[in-house]
Amino acid sequence: MNRTPNRTAALARCYAAFLLSGMGSLMVGSLLPYLRAAYDLDYGFSGLLLSAQPVGNLIATLLAGVLPLYLGRRRSVLLLTVWMPVAYLLFSTASLPVLLLAACFCTGLARGGGANFCNVSVSTLAGENPGALNLLHGAFALGALSAPFLLIGSERLTGSFRPGVFVMLAFALLQFALYCRASRDPLPEPARDGLRGADYSFLRSVNFWVSGLILLFYISAEYAITGWLVTYMKDSGVFTAAMSQMMSSLLWVDILLGRLLVASLSRRLSQNQLLLMGGAGFFAFFLVVFHAVSPVPAAIGIAGLGFFMAGIYPTTFSCVSRELAGNDLAASMLIMLGSIGGIAAPALIGQIAARVGIVGGMRTVIVLTSVTFVLILLRVLLFRRKRKPD
């Protein structure tokens, strides 16, 4: 494990910035029912809103891998993360639906730029320690579960969701301030030789590509679930509007608890064992959620879903920590693979829902969770002798 000066403070800044990133990024799904009512949006346009974030995420991920080779890591992260405050300024003042698209796109830019920076930083500082990355993504989950409470509290106190959006604007400014400080942490800067000087050795790694495919389908399912869950639970009649918002928080509470547990278990179980448990539970509990027709089984399914999906993303990242350490381009490519699925899945579900209803749209997620589990099984077969992490 690397022992750079101020390592603990550097990690803490990454965790705090990622917590606020989770709040700002995942608030979009909780905002969707309010935006649909305020702007009279249909399912099709709502799906485009959800897909605008991963489009921004994809572009930011590409830029985050290339810009440090020209501008350095410090300037690059600030150039990309400044868009979260811009997004919430648009959410709070937008008068046209097209501005909502721009706002969702901006949240994606900030999320992608921050994710690349934090994943590279923690991978470099913590080495092959899945616990550190699980704590990072646990901080993201903590922020995500807080977002619905901010909106619910805003509506109950003021009768409108908009004050909650203004509070999130203040948090977004705080997040940018954290990145301003984190960008000066004592991490090695990449050589500014452009793409010619980049390290491309990760492209020859089978481990990198199998892990990338896992992320492709996992992120497709995650974005579909987190983006559409509140709307699905409300429109299918399983929960009231207020309780549907609470289900989003329940999901992220269990994601947080799951990531903390995985961080603890990572010292005793191998990466493959952690992935197998996560993939199997992810698939099984989504089936429970999808087939639930009353609140109790739906809530049990959502709790189990969050708990088992919790460790898939950070554990998959830890599987390729050697390829990612100090390599912004490798981290960018890995995140980009996930972003492709995150773009397509929410929009596809929105289009299907516009034609056959939200239940038909969410049926797509069954396919995504099953493919994720199959790819995890493939990785276990290919790397079944891999030892436990140090």
Salt bridges, closest charged atoms under 4 A:
GLU128 OE2 - ARG322 NE 2.19
ASP185 OD1 - ARG13 NH2 2.51
ASP185 OD1 - ARG181 NH1 3.72
GLU189 OE2 - ARG74 NE 3.86
GLU222 OE2 - ARG111 NH2 3.67
ASP235 OD2 - ARG36 NH1 3.41
ASP235 OD1 - LYS234 NZ 3.63
ASP328 OD1 - ARG73 NH2 2.69
ASP390 OD1 - ARG387 NH1 2.52
